[in-house]
Amino acid sequence: MEETKTADLNADRLKDVSGGVLEEYGKRYIDMLIQNMKAVEGSDPGDLIRKIEQMPPTFFDREIGPEATMEEVSAYVYENWNKF
């Protein structure tokens, strides 16, 4: 429960910092990206935001499908971080 609340707060903060651009991607992807940032060495919120702002809104849907599970999205981001 506490972890979900923290993810919600972090997602809201990232949306604020990015000027709302991240809202296009949906909370599901934002939460997943926040969790994966901890696993990617050398990543930081500013870098994540800049990379996402450059991505088309349909990036994840096109790359792994709109019905992808959180685990599939998470694995994709972790394995392909340098492509962002």
N, C-alpha and C positions, 0 to 999 in steps of 0.2 A: 504494500500500500504506500509506504513512504517513498519507495523508489519511483512509483508511478507519479506521485505528487511532484517529486523532484524533476522528473522528465517533463511534466507539464510546465513547470516554472521555467525550465531551461528552454523549452520550445518557444514559450511566450517571449523570453528575453531575446532569443535569436531572431524572432519575427520583428521585434521592436528595433533591434540593431540593424537589420537588413532593410528597413523601410517597408516591410510587408511582402517583399518579393517571395519569401519562403512559403507564404500561404498557398501559392499555386501548387506546391508539391504535396500538400496535405499533411496533417499532423502525424500520420502513420510513418511517413518517410523521415520527417524531422526528428521524431523520437528515436528512430533507428539510427540515424546519422549521429545524433548526440551520443548514444551508447557506444557506437563504434569509434568515435573520436578517442575514447580512452584506450582503445586497443591499437591505434595506429601511432606508432612512434613519430614524434616530431610534428604532430598535427595540432592546430589551435583553432579556436572558434572563428577568428577573423579570416583565416585561410579557408576554412570550410564555407563560410558565407560567400566569400569571393568566388569560389569555385561553383557553388550552387547557382549564384546569380548569372553565371555564364552558360548554364545548362538550360536547354529548352524544357518547358513544363512537362513534356511527355517523355523525358529521358528514361526514367525507370520503367514506365509502362512499355516503352519500345524495347528496352534492353532485356528485361526479364518478365514482362507481362503484367497487366493490371491486377491479376489475381494472385500475384506472388505472395508467399507467406512472409512474415517478418524474418524468419530464419533465412529464407532465400535472398531477401533484400540485404540482410545483414552480411551474409557470406559474400554476395556480389561486391558490396562496398569494401569489405576487408581485403578481398583478393584483387580488386581493381582500383585501389585508391590512387595510384599514380596516373590513371587515365582521366581522372577528374580535372 
